[in-house]
């Protein structure tokens, strides 16, 4: 895990964002993502590919653009159970 300042610096450098508001948003986003390097990279890549800034969406929407859903996780669980039945 990266500390908040390092993680925010990474987001700013990776996205090319500048300014006091962006620095604050980067710090908040870094904290929300828990300083996890892969989550930070994924959020930065998403912002870069969509042209969205750090202040436009929540971290969960940046990391999981489709939004986590119970239905999807239930489907994954069923698929995993089917795989285990085949292997067993």
N, C-alpha and C positions, 0 to 999 in steps of 0.2 A: 504494500500500500504506500502511496505517496502522500506526503503531508499536503495540507490544503494549498499552501502557497506554491509548491512545486507543481501540483496538479493543475492549478489555475494557470500558471505560467505555461505549462504544456498546451493547454487548450488555446490560450491566446496565440502562442507561436504556431500551433498547428493550423488554426483557422485564419490567422492574419488579422484578428480583431484588435482594435485599439480604442482607447478612451476609458474614462473613469467608469461609465455605466457598464461597459463590456467587462472591465476588470472585476467589478462587483458581481456581475452575472456569472463570470467564469469561476469565481470563488464559491458562489452558491451551488453552481452545477457540480463542481469538483467535490464539494461536501456531500451533495445528494447522491453522487455516484460512489461515495466512500473512498475516493482516491484510488480506485482499482484501475490499473493501467489499461487493461483491455476494454473496459467500459468507457474510459476516457477517449481512447482511440476510436472506438465505434461511434461515440457521440460526435467527435470531431469529423470523422469521415462522412457521417450522415449530414452534418451541417454543411460540409464542403460540397457534397454531391447535390444537395437540394437548394443551396444558397440561403439557407435559414440561419439566423443568428442564435446566440445563446439565450436571448431574452424572449424568443418567440414561443418556445414550448417547454414543457417540463422535462426533466431528465429521463423519466421513464418513457416518454414519447420519443425522445431522441435515441435511446438504446433499443426500445421495442416499438418501432414506428406503427405497427398494426395494433399495438396495445395488448397487454396480457389479457387473456380471456380464460375463463374457467372451462368453457367448451373445448377450446384447443388443448388445454392441459389434460382434460378427460380423454380426449382422443389419443393423445400421446401415451397415456397410461394404459389404455386398452390395447394399443399396438404393442407396447412393451410386454404386457401380459400374454398376448398371443405368441410373441416371439419365444417367451420362456416356456410356454406349453409345447411348442414345436421342438425346442432343444431338449426338454426334460424327458 
